[in-house]
């Protein structure tokens, strides 16, 4: 789980630096590599924080929709 948190944090930094598409893809890859039972707590919260930082105008983009779907599992 620690490695996953590091990937999510790196993705959040990429998002902050303007590479949002790559940030979403990295986060999706990190989450889907975990068993469902580990996508809770801090992992879920950090991913949710990243998702909430996405401007609404981008919510129609495929990567953002995929991130939302992964969060819903």
Phi and psi restraints in degrees (value plus and minus 20) as a CYANA .aco file:
   2 UNK   PHI     -79.4   -39.4
   2 UNK   PSI     -63.0   -23.0
   3 UNK   PHI     -82.0   -42.0
   3 UNK   PSI     -60.1   -20.1
   4 UNK   PHI     -83.2   -43.2
   4 UNK   PSI     -63.9   -23.9
   5 UNK   PHI     -81.4   -41.4
   5 UNK   PSI     -58.8   -18.8
   6 UNK   PHI     -84.8   -44.8
   6 UNK   PSI     -58.8   -18.8
   7 UNK   PHI     -85.5   -45.5
   7 UNK   PSI     -61.3   -21.3
   8 UNK   PHI     -86.4   -46.4
   8 UNK   PSI     -61.3   -21.3
   9 UNK   PHI     -83.7   -43.7
   9 UNK   PSI     -61.4   -21.4
  10 UNK   PHI     -83.9   -43.9
  10 UNK   PSI     -58.3   -18.3
  11 UNK   PHI     -85.1   -45.1
  11 UNK   PSI     -60.4   -20.4
  12 UNK   PHI     -81.9   -41.9
  12 UNK   PSI     -58.4   -18.4
  13 UNK   PHI     -85.4   -45.4
  13 UNK   PSI     -62.2   -22.2
  14 UNK   PHI     -82.0   -42.0
  14 UNK   PSI     -61.0   -21.0
  15 UNK   PHI     -81.7   -41.7
  15 UNK   PSI     -65.7   -25.7
  16 UNK   PHI     -81.3   -41.3
  16 UNK   PSI     -54.4   -14.4
  17 UNK   PHI    -103.1   -63.1
  17 UNK   PSI     -20.0    20.0
  18 UNK   PHI      81.7   121.7
  18 UNK   PSI     -21.1    18.9
  19 UNK   PHI    -119.0   -79.0
  19 UNK   PSI      42.4    82.4
  20 UNK   PHI     -84.4   -44.4
  20 UNK   PSI     -65.3   -25.3
  21 UNK   PHI     -75.3   -35.3
  21 UNK   PSI     -67.1   -27.1
  22 UNK   PHI     -84.6   -44.6
  22 UNK   PSI     -56.7   -16.7
  23 UNK   PHI     -81.2   -41.2
  23 UNK   PSI     -65.3   -25.3
  24 UNK   PHI     -84.8   -44.8
  24 UNK   PSI     -63.5   -23.5
  25 UNK   PHI     -82.3   -42.3
  25 UNK   PSI     -63.1   -23.1
  26 UNK   PHI     -83.4   -43.4
  26 UNK   PSI     -60.2   -20.2
  27 UNK   PHI     -87.4   -47.4
  27 UNK   PSI     -62.9   -22.9
  28 UNK   PHI     -80.6   -40.6
  28 UNK   PSI     -65.5   -25.5
  29 UNK   PHI     -81.9   -41.9
  29 UNK   PSI     -61.9   -21.9
  30 UNK   PHI     -84.6   -44.6
  30 UNK   PSI     -63.5   -23.5
  31 UNK   PHI     -89.5   -49.5
  31 UNK   PSI     -63.2   -23.2
  32 UNK   PHI     -90.9   -50.9
  32 UNK   PSI     -36.5     3.5
  33 UNK   PHI     -97.8   -57.8
  33 UNK   PSI     -35.0     5.0
  34 UNK   PHI    -111.7   -71.7
  34 UNK   PSI     127.4   167.4
  35 UNK   PHI     -83.9   -43.9
  35 UNK   PSI     131.3   171.3
  36 UNK   PHI     -71.7   -31.7
  36 UNK   PSI     -58.7   -18.7
  37 UNK   PHI     -84.5   -44.5
  37 UNK   PSI     -35.1     4.9
  38 UNK   PHI    -120.0   -80.0
  38 UNK   PSI     -19.8    20.2
  39 UNK   PHI    -112.2   -72.2
  39 UNK   PSI      22.5    62.5
  40 UNK   PHI    -145.7  -105.7
  40 UNK   PSI     158.9   198.9
  41 UNK   PHI      39.0    79.0
  41 UNK   PSI    -150.0  -110.0
  42 UNK   PHI     -83.0   -43.0
  42 UNK   PSI     -58.3   -18.3
  43 UNK   PHI     -80.4   -40.4
  43 UNK   PSI     -68.0   -28.0
  44 UNK   PHI     -84.5   -44.5
  44 UNK   PSI     -62.8   -22.8
  45 UNK   PHI     -83.6   -43.6
  45 UNK   PSI     -63.2   -23.2
  46 UNK   PHI     -86.2   -46.2
  46 UNK   PSI     -57.0   -17.0
  47 UNK   PHI     -87.8   -47.8
  47 UNK   PSI     -61.7   -21.7
  48 UNK   PHI     -81.8   -41.8
  48 UNK   PSI     -61.5   -21.5
  49 UNK   PHI     -79.6   -39.6
  49 UNK   PSI     -62.7   -22.7
  50 UNK   PHI     -83.8   -43.8
  50 UNK   PSI     -65.1   -25.1
  51 UNK   PHI     -80.7   -40.7
  51 UNK   PSI     -62.4   -22.4
  52 UNK   PHI     -88.4   -48.4
  52 UNK   PSI     -40.4    -0.4
  53 UNK   PHI    -100.5   -60.5
  53 UNK   PSI     -29.0    11.0
  54 UNK   PHI     -98.5   -58.5
  54 UNK   PSI     103.9   143.9
  55 UNK   PHI     -79.1   -39.1
  55 UNK   PSI     123.1   163.1
  56 UNK   PHI     -76.0   -36.0
  56 UNK   PSI     -50.0   -10.0
  57 UNK   PHI     -85.4   -45.4
  57 UNK   PSI     -34.3     5.7
  58 UNK   PHI    -119.6   -79.6
  58 UNK   PSI     -23.2    16.8
  59 UNK   PHI     -85.0   -45.0
  59 UNK   PSI     -35.2     4.8
  60 UNK   PHI    -105.1   -65.1
  60 UNK   PSI     -31.9     8.1
  61 UNK   PHI     -89.9   -49.9
  61 UNK   PSI     123.1   163.1
  62 UNK   PHI     -74.5   -34.5
  62 UNK   PSI     -63.9   -23.9
  63 UNK   PHI     -85.3   -45.3
  63 UNK   PSI     -56.5   -16.5
  64 UNK   PHI     -90.2   -50.2
  64 UNK   PSI     -61.5   -21.5
  65 UNK   PHI     -83.0   -43.0
  65 UNK   PSI     -59.6   -19.6
  66 UNK   PHI     -85.4   -45.4
  66 UNK   PSI     -61.1   -21.1
  67 UNK   PHI     -81.4   -41.4
  67 UNK   PSI     -64.3   -24.3
  68 UNK   PHI     -79.3   -39.3
  68 UNK   PSI     -63.2   -23.2
  69 UNK   PHI     -85.1   -45.1
  69 UNK   PSI     -59.7   -19.7
  70 UNK   PHI     -85.2   -45.2
  70 UNK   PSI     -57.9   -17.9
  71 UNK   PHI     -84.4   -44.4
  71 UNK   PSI     -52.4   -12.4
  72 UNK   PHI     -93.4   -53.4
  72 UNK   PSI     -37.0     3.0
